[in-house]
Amino acid sequence: MNPKPRILVARAVFPETLARLEQHFEVEHNQADAAWSRQDLVARLQGKAGAFTTGTERIDADVLAACTDLKVCANMAVGYNNFDLPAMSARKVLGTNTPDVLTETTADFGFALLMATARRIAESEHYLRAGKWTKWSFDMFAGAEVHGSTLGILGMGRIGQGIARRGAHGFGMNVIYHNRSRLTPELEVACKARYVGKEELLRTADHLVLVLPYSAESHHAIGSAELAQMKPTATLVNIARGGIVDDAALAQALREQRIAAAGLDVFEGEPKVHPDLLTVPNVVLTPHIASATVRTRRAMADLAADNLIGFLVHGKPVTPLNPDVLA
């Protein structure tokens, strides 16, 4: 009998997911969710054919050179900026992710964060909890309108389209978007969205939501120059990836009230957060939880497991990122 392939599960996962993987593989896991160093990761990947990863495990040329048995890395995330895909392809290591299963949940959260930011919910809650609410006043925490305002979306993939539908159909918003490629006319109609250039998007949006993938090209896509083009009454929401926004520049713009408010679920260098963001009141901060419902996180874990089983057992991964490796 052939021995089971060996895999590493780099972070804690649902016990049911782990049990399913153990039916097919010899599994080394991290159910204690210990914080492994890069050296720890490399050491534990020795002799492993597969890895179940999250966005926190960087798989690059140096790691691959040290882990010659590795055949596949299955990310429990739709984003994969922790993967150096060209290096993985060069080493014939497959990368996979978990698209689709988190689209609607993440779009829900993006719109919730927009609402919380526009209506100053976190700021007013802190005020109440601190015992500062002693009387009502007509302008107390007066925020920005959402219904009937202009929603700008930078990045118009599945999640961006989900946010557009919520804004247009649920809140009567005027939806504009910018993307590397324009949507089909059918999708634009379904989303009630109009394509514009990036400068017009920045100048026009009352609420700007970022849903674009991270890459070298999108690094600091929103920095000082872009923030200067936005309305002083505008809000900015980032549910995409840290590094797309220059967090230091954003904190300064918020402090100087050059934009009204921001809502951030992702951060440059997370889990560290730029200290200036922690001292400005007009920002809502959440710890990368846009996909965090039990059902969706289970679906993400299941799809990552499907990719490992599909590739290492059946030779057919479900959602390959670099399918050239399969050829």
C-alpha positions in Angstrom: 0.0 0.0 0.0 1.3 3.5 -0.9 1.8 5.7 2.0 -0.4 8.7 2.3 1.0 12.0 1.1 2.2 14.3 3.9 0.7 17.8 4.2 1.0 20.7 6.6 -2.0 22.7 7.9 -0.3 25.9 8.8 -3.1 27.5 10.9 -5.9 26.3 13.1 -9.0 25.1 11.1 -12.3 23.5 11.8 -11.9 20.1 13.4 -14.2 18.6 10.8 -11.9 20.0 8.0 -8.9 18.4 9.7 -10.6 15.1 10.1 -11.5 15.1 6.4 -7.9 15.8 5.4 -6.7 13.0 7.7 -8.7 10.5 5.7 -6.4 11.2 2.7 -3.1 12.5 4.1 -0.6 12.3 6.9 -1.3 15.6 8.5 0.9 17.9 10.6 -1.4 20.6 12.0 -1.2 23.8 14.0 -4.5 23.6 16.0 -2.8 25.6 18.8 -2.5 28.4 16.2 1.0 29.1 17.2 2.8 32.0 15.5 5.4 30.3 13.4 8.4 32.2 12.1 9.5 31.9 8.5 12.2 29.4 9.6 9.6 27.4 11.5 7.4 27.2 8.4 10.3 26.0 6.3 11.3 23.4 8.8 7.7 22.1 9.1 7.3 22.0 5.3 10.2 19.5 4.9 8.9 16.3 3.3 5.5 17.8 2.8 3.7 17.4 -0.6 1.0 20.0 0.2 0.3 22.9 2.5 -3.0 24.3 3.7 -2.2 28.0 4.0 -3.8 31.3 4.9 -2.8 34.8 3.8 -0.2 35.0 6.6 2.2 32.3 5.2 4.5 33.7 2.5 5.4 31.2 -0.2 8.2 32.6 -2.3 11.3 31.5 -4.2 13.4 31.1 -1.0 10.8 28.9 0.7 10.3 26.9 -2.4 14.1 26.3 -2.8 14.2 25.0 0.7 11.1 22.8 0.4 11.7 20.6 -2.6 9.0 18.1 -1.9 6.2 20.7 -2.0 3.7 20.2 -4.9 0.7 22.4 -3.9 -0.3 25.2 -1.6 -4.0 25.7 -1.0 -4.9 29.1 0.4 -8.0 29.4 2.6 -8.6 32.9 1.1 -9.6 34.4 -2.2 -6.6 36.7 -2.1 -3.2 35.3 -2.8 -0.6 38.0 -2.5 1.2 35.8 -0.1 2.1 33.5 -3.1 4.9 34.4 -5.5 3.1 32.7 -8.4 5.9 33.1 -11.0 8.3 31.4 -8.5 5.7 28.7 -7.8 5.2 28.0 -11.5 8.9 27.9 -12.1 9.2 25.2 -9.4 6.0 23.4 -10.7 4.2 24.1 -7.4 0.5 24.7 -7.8 -1.3 27.5 -6.0 -5.1 27.5 -5.3 -7.5 29.9 -3.6 -11.1 30.0 -2.6 -13.1 32.3 -4.9 -16.9 32.6 -5.1 -17.8 31.0 -1.7 -17.2 34.3 0.2 -18.6 36.8 -2.4 -21.9 37.6 -0.9 -20.7 37.5 2.8 -17.9 39.9 2.0 -20.1 42.2 0.0 -22.5 42.3 3.0 -19.7 43.3 5.3 -18.4 45.9 2.9 -21.7 47.6 2.8 -22.0 47.3 6.6 -18.7 48.9 7.0 -19.7 51.7 4.6 -22.9 52.3 6.7 -20.9 52.3 9.9 -18.4 54.8 8.5 -20.9 57.1 6.9 -23.2 57.2 10.0 -20.3 57.5 12.5 -21.5 54.4 14.4 -18.1 53.5 16.0 -17.3 57.1 17.0 -20.7 57.6 18.6 -20.6 54.2 20.4 -17.2 55.2 22.0 -18.7 58.5 23.0 -21.6 56.7 24.7 -19.5 54.1 26.4 -17.2 56.8 27.8 -20.2 58.3 29.6 -20.1 61.6 27.6 -23.7 61.5 26.4 -25.6 63.8 28.8 -28.0 65.4 26.4 -29.3 65.2 22.8 -28.3 67.9 20.3 -29.5 68.5 16.7 -26.0 68.0 15.2 -24.7 65.2 17.4 -22.7 62.8 15.2 -24.5 63.9 12.1 -23.0 61.8 9.3 -23.3 61.5 5.6 -26.3 60.3 3.6 -26.1 56.9 2.1 -29.4 56.6 0.3 -29.4 58.4 -3.0 -25.7 59.3 -2.8 -22.9 58.3 -5.2 -21.2 55.0 -4.6 -17.8 54.6 -6.2 -16.2 51.2 -6.5 -12.5 50.7 -7.4 -12.2 47.1 -8.5 -15.3 45.5 -10.0 -14.9 41.7 -9.6 -17.5 39.5 -8.0 -17.4 41.3 -4.6 -17.5 44.8 -6.2 -20.5 43.8 -8.2 -22.2 42.5 -5.0 -21.6 45.9 -3.3 -22.9 47.7 -6.4 -26.1 45.7 -6.4 -26.7 46.4 -2.7 -26.1 50.1 -3.2 -28.1 50.5 -6.4 -31.1 48.2 -5.7 -31.3 48.6 -1.9 -30.3 52.2 -1.4 -31.0 53.9 -4.7 -27.4 54.9 -5.0 -25.8 56.2 -8.2 -23.1 53.6 -8.8 -19.9 54.4 -10.7 -16.8 52.2 -10.9 -13.3 51.9 -12.3 -11.6 48.6 -13.1 -8.8 47.3 -15.2 -11.4 46.1 -17.7 -14.9 47.2 -18.2 -17.8 45.0 -17.4 -20.1 43.6 -20.1 -23.1 45.7 -20.8 -25.3 43.0 -19.2 -23.4 43.1 -16.0 -23.4 46.9 -15.9 -27.2 46.8 -16.3 -27.5 44.2 -13.5 -25.3 46.3 -11.2 -26.8 49.7 -12.4 -23.2 50.8 -12.6 -21.4 53.2 -14.9 -17.8 53.0 -15.9 -15.6 56.0 -15.3 -11.9 56.9 -15.2 -10.1 56.7 -11.9 -9.8 60.5 -11.5 -13.6 60.9 -12.0 -14.2 58.1 -9.6 -12.1 59.9 -6.9 -13.6 63.3 -7.6 -17.2 62.2 -7.7 -17.8 59.4 -5.2 -19.5 60.2 -1.9 -18.5 56.8 -0.7 -15.5 55.0 -2.2 -15.1 51.3 -1.7 -11.9 49.4 -2.5 -12.3 45.9 -3.8 -9.3 45.4 -6.1 -6.6 42.7 -5.7 -3.2 43.6 -4.3 -0.2 43.6 -6.7 2.9 45.6 -7.2 0.8 47.8 -9.6 -2.0 48.4 -7.0 0.4 49.1 -4.1 -0.6 52.5 -2.6 -3.2 52.9 -5.3 -4.8 55.3 -2.7 -2.1 57.6 -1.4 -1.8 61.3 -0.7 -2.4 62.4 -4.3 -5.5 60.3 -4.6 -6.9 61.4 -1.2 -6.4 65.0 -2.3 -8.8 64.4 -5.2 -11.6 63.2 -3.0 -14.4 65.3 -1.6 -13.9 66.6 2.0 -17.3 65.0 2.7 -16.4 61.6 1.2 -15.8 58.3 3.0 -13.3 55.6 2.1 -13.8 51.9 2.8 -11.1 49.2 2.2 -12.1 45.6 2.3 -9.5 44.6 -0.3 -6.0 44.1 0.9 -3.6 46.1 3.1 -1.0 48.0 1.1 -3.6 49.2 -1.4 -4.0 52.3 0.8 -1.1 54.3 2.2 -2.2 54.0 5.8 0.0 56.9 7.0 -1.3 59.2 4.4 -4.8 58.2 5.2 -4.4 58.8 8.9 -3.1 62.3 8.1 -6.0 63.1 5.8 -8.5 61.9 8.4 -6.8 64.0 11.1 -6.9 67.1 9.0 -10.4 66.3 7.9 -9.5 66.3 4.2 -11.9 63.4 3.9 -14.8 62.8 6.3 -14.2 59.2 7.5 -12.8 55.8 6.6 -13.7 52.2 7.4 -10.8 49.7 7.2 -10.9 45.9 7.5 -7.3 45.4 6.1 -4.0 47.1 6.9 -0.5 47.4 5.6 1.6 45.0 7.6 -1.3 43.5 9.5 -1.9 42.4 12.1 0.0 45.5 13.0 -1.9 48.7 12.5 -0.3 52.0 11.8 -0.4 53.8 15.2 -1.7 57.0 13.7 -4.9 55.2 12.7 -5.5 54.3 16.3 -5.6 57.9 17.4 -8.0 59.5 14.9 -11.7 59.3 15.8 -13.2 59.3 12.3 -12.2 55.8 11.3 -13.9 52.4 11.9 -11.3 49.6 12.3 -12.0 45.8 12.1 -9.5 43.0 12.1 -9.8 41.5 8.6 -13.2 39.8 9.2 -15.1 40.6 6.0 -15.7 36.9 5.3 -16.2 35.9 8.9 -19.5 34.1 9.1 -19.4 30.5 10.3 -21.0 29.2 7.0 -18.6 31.1 4.8 -15.5 30.2 6.7 -16.5 26.6 6.6 -17.0 26.8 2.9 -13.6 28.4 2.4 -11.9 25.7 4.5 -13.8 23.0 2.6 -12.7 24.4 -0.8 -9.1 24.6 0.3 -9.3 21.0 1.4 -11.0 20.1 -1.9 -8.1 21.6 -3.8 -5.5 19.5 -1.8 -7.5 16.3 -2.2 -8.3 17.1 -5.8 -4.7 17.7 -6.8 -2.7 15.2 -4.6 -5.3 12.4 -4.7 -7.1 12.8 -8.0 -4.9 15.1 -10.1 -7.7 17.6 -10.5 -7.7 20.8 -8.3 -10.9 22.8 -8.2 -9.6 26.4 -8.4 -6.0 26.5 -9.6 -4.2 29.9 -9.7 -1.4 28.8 -12.0 -2.9 26.0 -14.2 0.2 26.0 -16.4 1.7 23.8 -13.7 -0.9 21.1 -14.5 0.3 20.9 -18.1 
